[in-house]
Amino acid sequence: MNDYLLNDEDRSFRAEVRAFLQRELAPRAAAIEDREDWDAVKTVVRALGEAGYLRLMFRDLYKGSLQSPGLTHATILSEEAAAINYAFDTTIATATSCAYPLHRYAQPEVRERYLTGIIEGAEIGAICVTEPNVGSDSAGMETTITFDEATDEWVINGFKRYISNASVADTYIVYGISDPTVPPQKGMSAVVVPKNTKGISFPRNYTFMGRRGCIVGEVEFSDCRVPANHLLDKPNAGFRIMLSMFNFERVILGGSGLGVARSAFAIATEHAQRRESFGQKLGCKQLIWDKVAEMSWRIDAAELITYRAAKLYDAGTLSAKELMKPASMAKLVSTETANFCADQTVQILGGNGLTKEYGRAEQLYRDARALPIVGGSSEMVKYLIASVDLPQIKPNL
């Protein structure tokens, strides 16, 4: 790791948060992976909140030593957490993705009520976008958010799935169609829904091949009502809010991918220098050093692209539309790198890479596979990148 784009303050922060996570998360990582221990997850979330690390995106609320906290530091936190346990990183990244629109778009009394608990680590947040017939094509969502003038309430009806922190989150940001007479991009709204609201339910949680300990499930809304002031920003502004959230989320996922890739690479290189085969260290074999070299340059490239996007975001000089390409590239390169490194690590370890008895390689392999799918699939972010590079045409999805 070279951290070419980070300054001394950033590097000092990395050392600080790495030590914190080694103290708080590392001793609980096995419980999260093996027993899916939600109490262990909550304990570390609470510790992060008490230490001020969940306020990094909110300069007006941050109370730590950083002069200019921002997405760069939230990405470092994500990278360091994912290097220890990606399931836990998913939990806090999702909560932070919920806190972001609350901070930026919620009315003051709503912001105070729901944001405070999340950034203090006392509560958990979730984002509700994906539906049975809606994945990357978020503009095609079927959930409705309509206004009842008689009661001064927003009424939500619909079904969401693959929602991280479903059933355990305290606060949900829900996206839905509020004006069906116009294109979805112009008729979508976002509302804040507390967990205890009548009409919200959680039909089931999913069992995944990886990310054990990260709770992901379904959220259903049946005549679910929230007060008028629970609308984020203004009516029909949901698509714009969602796009700005995606830029933030994709850079964070770049950090997640880096953490997983780094962890896999450390296992592979240690094994290649220790294991002997045919009278030589495994790393002396050309086929092995070829794998190591490719993992190394991919990680360096992912790091540069990810922290370039984070620095561009923090500079505040680019619009959400202008940030879309660098954020998408960060997500694409880092998550594909994580998948590549996890796969090659298992291959280098051979049979040992397939068993829990010989370390974390198999866990990283299972965890990494989600990264090119969540937060916008690799195919979708390639489209977003190409749409910027081909401005005179609109590539056909």
C-alpha positions, 0 to 999 in steps of 0.5 A, a space after each residue: 500500500 502506497 497511499 499516493 493520493 493521501 496526505 499526512 493527516 489522512 495517513 495518521 487517520 488511517 493508523 488511528 482507525 486501524 488500531 481502533 478496529 483491531 481493538 473493537 472489531 477484530 476480536 468479534 469478527 469470528 462471532 460475526 462470521 461464524 454465529 452471525 452475532 448481531 449483538 457483536 455488530 451492534 457493540 462495534 457500531 456503538 463504539 464507532 459512534 461514541 468515537 465520532 467515526 460515524 460523523 466523518 461525512 458531516 463537517 458541521 457535526 464532526 468533533 474529532 481532530 481532522 481539519 477537513 473530514 469527508 468522504 476520503 476518511 469515510 472510505 478509509 474507515 470502510 477499507 479498514 473495516 472490510 479488511 477485517 470483516 466485510 459483513 460488518 463494513 456493509 452494515 455501517 456503510 448502509 447506515 452511513 448511506 441512510 444518514 447522508 440524505 437525512 443530513 442533507 435533505 431532511 427538515 430540521 426536526 426530522 434530521 435531529 430525530 433520526 440522524 442523531 441516533 445513527 451517527 452516535 451509533 445508538 441506532 441503525 439506518 437502511 435504504 429501500 430501493 431494490 424491488 422484485 422487478 427493479 434492480 439496476 433499473 431503479 427508475 422502473 420501481 413500482 412502490 408508490 408514495 402518495 400524499 393524503 391531504 386529509 390527514 397531511 401524511 405520505 402513504 407508502 405502498 410497495 415491496 422492497 427486497 435485498 435491503 441491508 439492515 432490513 428488520 434490524 434498522 431503526 430508520 428507513 429511507 424509502 424511494 417510490 413513485 409519487 407522480 405516475 403521470 411523468 417519467 419516473 426520474 421526474 416523479 419519484 420521492 423519498 421519505 423517512 419511515 421509522 421502524 415502528 410505523 404501522 404498515 411496515 413489515 419484514 417478511 423474511 431475511 435472506 441467507 447468502 453465500 457470504 457476508 455472514 452477519 450482515 442482515 439483508 431481507 425484505 421490507 413491505 409497506 401496506 398503507 404505511 403512513 408518515 407525517 408530511 415533514 418526513 419527505 426528503 427535500 421536496 415532492 418528486 425530488 427523489 431521483 436526484 437525491 438517489 443519484 447523489 447518494 449513489 455517488 457517495 455509496 459507490 466510492 465507499 464500496 471502492 474502499 470496501 473492495 480495497 479492504 477485501 483485496 488487501 486482506 486476500 493479497 496478504 494471505 496469498 503472499 504470506 503463503 507463497 513465501 512460506 510454502 515449499 513445492 518441488 524443492 522451492 518456495 511456491 513464490 519462486 514459480 513463474 505461474 505464482 509470481 504472475 498471479 502475485 504481480 497482477 494482484 499487486 498492480 490491480 490493488 494499486 490501480 484500484 487505490 488510485 482510482 478510489 481515492 481520486 474519486 473521494 478527493 474529487 468529492 471532498 473538493 466540492 467543485 464537481 456536480 453530482 453528474 460530473 462525479 458519476 464517472 469517477 465514482 463509478 470507476 472507483 466502484 468498478 475497479 475496486 470491486 472487480 479487484 477484490 473478486 480477482 484477488 480473492 479468487 487467485 488467493 484460493 487458487 494459490 492456497 489450493 485445498 487450504 483455500 477451500 477450508 475454514 480450518 486453514 484461514 480466511 481465504 474461503 470467507 474472502 472468496 464468498 464475501 467478495 462475490 457480492 461486491 461486483 453486484 451490490 450498489 450498482 452491478 459492474 455492467 451498470 457502472 460500465 454503462 454509466 462510464 460509457 455514457 459520459 465518454 459517448 456524449 453524442 449518443 445514448 448507449 442502449 441498455 
